[in-house]
Amino acid sequence: MLHVAVVGSGPSGVYAAQSLVQQSQVPGVRVDVLDRLPCPYGLVRYGVAPDHEKIKSLQNNLRTVLEHEQVRFLGGIEVGPHGLPAARLRELYHAVVYCVGAATDRRLGVPGEELPGSWSATEFVSWYSAHPDAIADGFVLGARAAVVIGVGNVAVDVTRMLARGAAELNPTDMPQGALAALAHSQVQDIQMVGRRGPSQARFTTKELRELGALPDTEVIVDPEELALDPAYADPSALPAAQRRNVEVLRGWATQPPRGGSRRIQLRFFLRPVELLPDGGRVGAVRFERTAPDGHGGVAGTGQYEDVEAQLVLRSVGYRGVPLEGLPFDAEHGTVPHLAGRVLREGSVAPGEYVAGWIKRGPTGVIGTNRSCAKETVTSLLEDAPELVQREVPDDPLAALRAEGLRPVEWSGWLAIERAEAELGASLGRSVVKLPDWQSLMEAARSVQRSH
């Protein structure tokens, strides 16, 4: 029997588990999916915006895999220096597949970035998604104007959340504290700013169009900023996705003002150079106007503009972080690998694999993880005849418990789901997420106490 540990229960981890049980020719492969959190699904639970019900419903597909008889979910297990050492994990399983994502944000690297009121978009997303590691709220407190730096889908998500009303957010699973804070938000002006042009923006057209569908909100685009993009006048040579984006932006730039209590401005060819303080916190962002350099990039023009903002959210990409006990390519923020096999000093490390963002970098959509995981699992199964020669415990869970670990099993996760449904009912809402470690663990342990 082949025992495999998958570290991380987001899409890449679950797709790896699915590939293992579907592709394996080895009789009786067993897969334990370990996660630091007591809840599965990774960024589908903690990264997809609460109002994106269709994408969140992907959890149902992931659930089917985690309920497979050859797959076991073990939450609340941290792999690394503060939990189970990676070397010990290797002793318990024939193979380990690391699917841990890209856990930190890229920085702007400009003066004033550390001012109160300046956050990463990920911190904001974690807060309204009820991630148990989220920092206390206060994002929108006292803010009238917000600047979102970046023009990808996460930037569009946080912009939309800032502009949504309480009536639209109430049916979602957003935690009660975040819902209350956003319901009382005084943010009326939101500027989403990119350093390059509209033809190079990274958001999808579907996400972009959602901004135009927000009630009581006007979307403003300056036609002069769009015209700076050489591809704007004739977008026919652009890839289809970028061409559609330009067409949507052109429509907004030429439409008459429609009014609304909130305004979203989409800005282009502006590069942040400094966050300016006001009374000890951020008060404005200084941007330098950029211009196309003819090589796909931009160059500064020496013209500057200050944009008022009491809230700044940067959304300029993610980076992987080193994993204890694994090699790391600091330049790319990934683990060196060959078709998913971990490389140590250029040589394949037997029984160690990677999939997802830690393998390829923070690129692609959720579905990209499926083919990425399949490649890794194909490598692992090619190696399986040698891997199974090594002696490992019959049941790694017993060994984990012997070391004092108390994993949250699937029954514990189902108890968390019930508690979130009960919380929602008590608030007159649908499901409402539990927002902190204590409430999650109390719910998970309740099932163990009742047995």
C-alpha positions in Angstrom: 0.0 0.0 0.0 1.3 3.5 -0.9 0.9 6.1 1.8 1.0 9.7 0.6 0.8 12.9 2.5 -0.5 16.0 0.7 0.3 19.2 2.6 -2.3 21.8 1.8 -6.1 21.3 1.2 -6.6 24.0 -1.4 -7.4 23.2 -5.0 -3.9 22.1 -5.9 -3.8 19.7 -2.9 -7.2 18.3 -3.4 -6.6 17.8 -7.2 -3.3 16.0 -6.3 -5.3 13.7 -4.0 -7.9 13.2 -6.7 -5.2 12.3 -9.3 -3.6 9.8 -6.9 -6.8 7.8 -6.3 -7.8 8.0 -10.0 -4.5 7.3 -11.7 -2.9 4.9 -9.3 -2.2 1.4 -10.4 -1.0 0.6 -6.9 -3.6 -1.3 -5.0 -4.8 0.5 -1.9 -3.2 3.9 -2.2 -4.0 6.0 0.9 -3.9 9.8 0.9 -3.8 12.0 4.0 -4.5 15.7 3.1 -2.9 17.8 5.9 -3.7 21.4 6.5 -2.5 24.0 9.0 -6.1 25.2 9.3 -9.0 23.2 10.7 -10.9 24.0 7.5 -10.3 22.6 4.0 -10.4 24.3 0.6 -7.7 26.9 1.0 -8.2 30.0 -1.2 -11.6 28.7 -2.3 -12.8 29.3 1.3 -10.4 32.1 2.2 -9.6 33.9 -1.1 -12.8 33.9 -3.2 -14.9 37.0 -2.6 -18.1 36.2 -0.6 -20.4 37.5 -3.4 -18.9 35.0 -5.9 -21.2 32.2 -5.1 -20.6 30.3 -8.3 -16.8 30.0 -7.7 -17.3 29.2 -4.1 -19.6 26.3 -5.1 -16.4 24.6 -6.3 -16.1 23.5 -2.7 -18.7 20.9 -3.5 -16.3 19.3 -6.1 -13.4 19.4 -3.6 -15.7 17.9 -0.9 -16.3 14.9 -3.1 -12.6 14.2 -3.2 -12.0 14.7 0.5 -14.9 12.3 1.3 -13.4 9.5 -0.9 -12.8 6.3 1.0 -9.0 6.4 0.2 -8.6 10.1 1.2 -8.5 11.5 4.7 -8.6 15.1 5.8 -6.3 16.0 8.8 -6.7 19.7 9.7 -4.9 21.7 12.4 -1.5 20.2 11.6 1.3 22.6 10.9 4.3 21.2 9.0 7.4 23.1 9.9 9.4 24.5 12.9 6.3 25.2 14.9 4.6 21.9 14.3 5.5 18.6 12.7 9.0 18.7 11.3 9.2 18.0 7.5 11.8 15.3 8.2 9.4 13.5 10.5 6.6 13.7 8.0 8.9 12.0 5.4 9.4 9.1 7.9 5.6 8.6 8.2 4.7 8.5 4.5 6.2 7.0 1.3 5.8 10.3 -0.4 4.9 13.9 0.5 3.4 16.4 -1.9 3.7 20.0 -0.9 0.8 22.2 -2.1 1.2 25.2 0.1 0.6 28.2 -2.3 2.3 31.6 -2.2 1.8 32.9 1.3 3.1 36.5 1.2 2.5 39.6 -0.8 4.8 41.5 -3.0 5.7 44.9 -1.6 5.6 48.3 -3.4 9.0 49.2 -2.0 8.1 52.9 -1.6 8.4 55.4 1.3 5.4 55.5 3.6 4.3 51.9 2.8 4.2 51.1 6.5 1.9 53.9 7.5 -1.3 53.0 9.3 -4.1 52.7 6.8 -1.8 51.0 4.2 -2.4 47.3 3.9 -1.9 44.5 1.5 -5.1 43.4 -0.4 -4.5 39.9 1.0 -4.9 41.3 4.6 -8.2 42.9 3.6 -9.4 39.7 1.9 -8.4 37.6 4.9 -10.5 39.9 7.1 -13.7 39.8 5.1 -13.2 36.0 4.4 -12.9 35.2 8.1 -9.4 33.7 7.9 -8.5 32.9 11.5 -5.1 34.6 11.2 -6.7 37.8 10.0 -5.7 40.9 11.9 -8.3 42.9 13.7 -10.5 45.1 11.6 -10.2 48.9 11.3 -9.6 48.9 7.5 -12.4 51.3 6.6 -12.6 53.2 9.9 -12.4 56.9 9.3 -11.8 56.4 5.6 -13.6 58.5 2.9 -11.3 57.7 -0.1 -9.5 54.5 -0.9 -6.8 53.7 -3.4 -6.3 50.1 -4.7 -2.9 49.7 -6.3 -3.0 47.0 -9.0 -5.2 45.9 -11.9 -5.7 42.2 -11.4 -8.8 40.2 -10.3 -7.9 40.6 -6.6 -7.8 44.4 -7.0 -11.2 44.2 -8.7 -12.5 42.0 -5.8 -11.4 44.4 -3.0 -12.7 47.4 -5.0 -16.1 45.8 -5.4 -16.2 44.8 -1.7 -15.5 48.5 -0.8 -18.4 49.6 -3.0 -21.0 47.0 -2.1 -23.9 47.9 0.2 -24.9 45.9 3.3 -28.0 44.7 1.6 -26.0 42.9 -1.0 -23.4 41.5 1.5 -25.9 40.3 4.0 -26.8 37.0 2.1 -23.1 36.0 1.9 -21.1 34.0 4.4 -19.1 37.1 5.4 -18.3 37.2 9.1 -20.6 39.4 11.1 -17.8 41.9 12.2 -16.7 42.6 8.7 -20.3 42.9 7.5 -21.0 45.5 10.2 -17.9 47.4 9.5 -18.5 47.6 5.7 -22.2 48.4 6.3 -21.1 51.6 8.2 -18.2 52.4 5.8 -18.0 56.0 4.7 -15.7 55.2 1.7 -17.3 56.9 -1.3 -14.4 57.3 -3.7 -12.3 54.3 -4.8 -9.5 54.6 -7.3 -8.0 51.4 -8.8 -4.6 52.3 -10.3 -2.3 50.5 -12.7 1.2 51.6 -13.7 0.7 50.3 -17.3 -2.1 50.6 -19.8 -5.6 49.1 -20.1 -4.4 46.6 -22.7 -1.9 45.1 -20.1 -4.3 44.9 -17.2 -4.6 41.4 -15.6 -8.3 41.3 -14.6 -10.7 39.2 -16.5 -13.5 40.9 -18.4 -16.2 39.1 -16.4 -14.7 40.6 -13.2 -14.4 44.0 -14.7 -18.0 44.1 -15.9 -19.2 43.4 -12.4 -18.0 46.9 -11.3 -20.4 48.4 -13.8 -23.3 46.4 -12.4 -22.9 47.7 -8.8 -26.0 49.6 -7.7 -25.7 53.2 -6.7 -22.1 53.3 -8.0 -20.7 55.3 -10.9 -17.6 53.9 -12.8 -15.4 56.6 -14.2 -12.6 56.1 -16.8 -10.6 59.0 -18.3 -10.5 58.6 -22.1 -7.2 60.5 -22.1 -5.5 57.9 -19.9 -6.9 55.1 -22.2 -5.6 56.9 -25.3 -2.0 56.8 -23.9 -2.1 53.0 -24.7 -0.8 52.4 -28.2 -3.1 49.3 -28.4 -6.2 51.3 -27.4 -7.0 53.0 -30.7 -6.9 49.7 -32.6 -7.2 46.7 -30.2 -7.8 44.2 -32.9 -4.3 42.7 -32.6 -4.7 42.1 -28.8 -5.6 38.6 -27.4 -9.3 38.2 -27.0 -9.4 38.8 -23.2 -7.5 42.1 -23.4 -9.5 43.2 -26.4 -12.7 42.7 -24.5 -11.3 44.6 -21.5 -10.5 47.6 -23.7 -14.0 47.5 -25.2 -15.6 47.6 -21.7 -13.4 50.5 -20.6 -14.1 52.3 -23.8 -17.8 52.0 -23.2 -17.4 53.5 -19.7 -15.2 56.3 -21.0 -17.8 57.5 -23.4 -21.0 57.0 -21.4 -22.7 60.0 -19.8 -22.4 60.4 -16.0 -25.0 58.2 -14.2 -24.4 59.4 -10.7 -24.4 57.4 -7.5 -23.4 57.7 -3.8 -20.1 55.9 -4.6 -17.5 56.4 -7.4 -15.0 53.9 -8.8 -12.3 55.4 -10.9 -10.1 53.2 -13.0 -6.7 54.9 -13.6 -3.8 53.9 -15.8 -0.2 54.9 -16.4 0.4 55.9 -12.8 3.2 54.4 -10.7 3.2 54.8 -6.9 6.3 56.5 -5.6 5.3 57.5 -2.0 2.6 57.2 0.5 2.1 60.6 2.2 1.2 60.9 5.9 -1.6 63.0 7.4 -1.9 63.1 11.1 0.2 60.0 11.6 -1.5 57.8 9.1 -1.8 57.6 5.3 -3.5 60.6 3.7 -2.6 60.4 0.0 -0.6 58.5 -2.5 1.9 60.2 -4.8 2.0 58.8 -8.3 4.3 59.5 -11.2 2.8 59.5 -14.6 4.3 56.8 -16.8 4.4 56.4 -20.6 4.9 53.3 -22.8 8.6 52.6 -23.4 7.9 50.8 -26.7 9.1 47.4 -25.2 6.0 46.5 -23.3 7.0 48.4 -20.2 6.7 51.9 -19.0 9.0 54.8 -18.1 8.5 57.6 -15.7 7.7 61.1 -17.1 8.7 63.3 -14.1 5.0 64.4 -13.8 3.4 63.7 -10.4 -0.1 63.6 -9.0 -1.2 63.2 -5.4 -4.4 61.2 -4.8 -6.2 61.5 -1.5 -6.6 58.2 0.4 -7.1 57.2 4.0 -7.1 53.6 3.0 -4.5 52.1 0.6 -4.7 48.4 -0.5 -1.8 47.1 -2.6 -2.5 44.2 -4.9 0.7 43.7 -6.9 1.2 40.0 -6.7 2.1 37.1 -4.4 5.3 35.4 -3.5 6.1 31.9 -2.1 7.9 31.7 1.2 10.6 29.1 2.1 9.4 25.9 3.7 11.4 24.5 6.5 13.4 21.5 5.3 12.9 22.1 1.6 15.1 23.9 -1.0 13.9 27.3 -2.2 14.5 29.4 -5.3 14.4 32.9 -3.7 14.4 34.7 -7.1 11.2 33.0 -8.3 9.6 32.2 -4.9 9.3 28.5 -5.7 10.8 25.1 -4.8 13.2 23.8 -7.5 11.6 20.7 -9.2 11.6 18.5 -12.2 8.1 17.7 -13.4 7.0 18.1 -9.7 9.9 16.1 -8.2 11.8 18.2 -5.6 15.4 18.9 -6.6 18.1 19.2 -3.9 21.2 20.7 -5.4 20.1 19.6 -8.8 19.3 16.0 -7.9 15.9 14.5 -7.4 14.9 14.1 -3.7 13.2 10.7 -3.5 9.6 10.9 -2.2 9.3 14.7 -2.1 7.0 16.6 -4.6 5.4 20.0 -5.2 2.3 21.2 -6.9 0.4 24.5 -7.2 1.9 27.9 -6.7 4.9 26.7 -4.7 5.8 24.7 -7.8 5.1 27.1 -10.7 4.6 30.5 -9.0 1.4 32.5 -8.5 0.0 32.1 -12.0 -3.2 30.8 -13.6 -6.7 30.3 -12.3 -8.1 27.7 -10.0 -8.5 25.2 -12.8 -4.8 25.5 -13.7 -4.0 23.5 -10.6 -5.7 20.4 -12.0 -3.2 19.9 -14.8 -0.3 21.0 -12.6 -1.2 18.4 -9.9 -1.7 15.7 -12.5 1.9 16.2 -13.8 3.3 15.9 -10.3 1.2 12.8 -9.5 2.3 11.2 -12.8 5.9 11.6 -11.6 5.1 10.3 -8.1 3.3 7.2 -9.5 6.3 6.5 -11.8 8.4 6.4 -8.7 6.0 4.4 -6.6 7.5 0.9 -7.1 10.7 2.2 -5.4 8.9 4.4 -2.9 6.8 1.5 -1.4 10.0 -0.5 -0.6 10.5 1.8 2.4 8.9 0.8 5.7 6.4 3.3 7.0 3.8 3.0 9.8 0.6 1.2 8.9 -1.4 4.1 10.1 0.4 7.5 10.2 -2.5 9.0 12.2 -1.7 6.8 15.2 2.0 8.0 15.0 0.8 11.7 14.8 -1.4 11.2 17.9 1.5 9.5 19.7 3.5 12.7 19.2 0.8 14.8 20.9 -0.9 16.1 17.7 -4.8 16.2 17.7 -5.8 16.5 14.0 -9.2 17.9 13.1 -10.7 15.0 11.1 -13.6 15.3 8.6 -16.2 14.9 11.4 -14.6 18.0 13.0 -14.9 20.0 9.8 -18.6 19.0 9.5 -19.1 20.2 13.0 -17.6 23.6 12.0 -20.0 23.7 9.1 -23.0 23.0 11.4 -21.8 25.7 13.8 -21.6 28.2 11.0 -25.1 27.4 9.8 -26.4 27.8 13.4 -24.6 31.1 13.8 -26.1 32.3 10.5 -29.6 31.3 11.6 -29.2 33.1 14.9 -28.3 36.3 13.1 -31.1 36.0 10.5 -28.6 35.3 7.8 -27.6 32.2 5.9 -24.3 30.5 6.7 -21.9 32.9 8.6 -18.2 32.0 9.0 -16.6 31.6 12.3 -13.8 34.2 12.3 -11.2 33.0 14.8 -9.2 30.0 15.9 -10.9 29.6 19.2 -14.5 29.4 17.8 -13.3 27.1 15.0 -11.5 24.7 17.3 -14.3 24.7 19.9 -16.7 23.7 17.1 -14.4 21.0 15.8 -13.7 19.5 19.2 -17.4 19.5 20.1 -17.9 16.4 17.9 -15.1 14.6 19.8 -16.6 15.5 23.2 -20.0 14.2 22.1 -18.7 10.7 21.1 
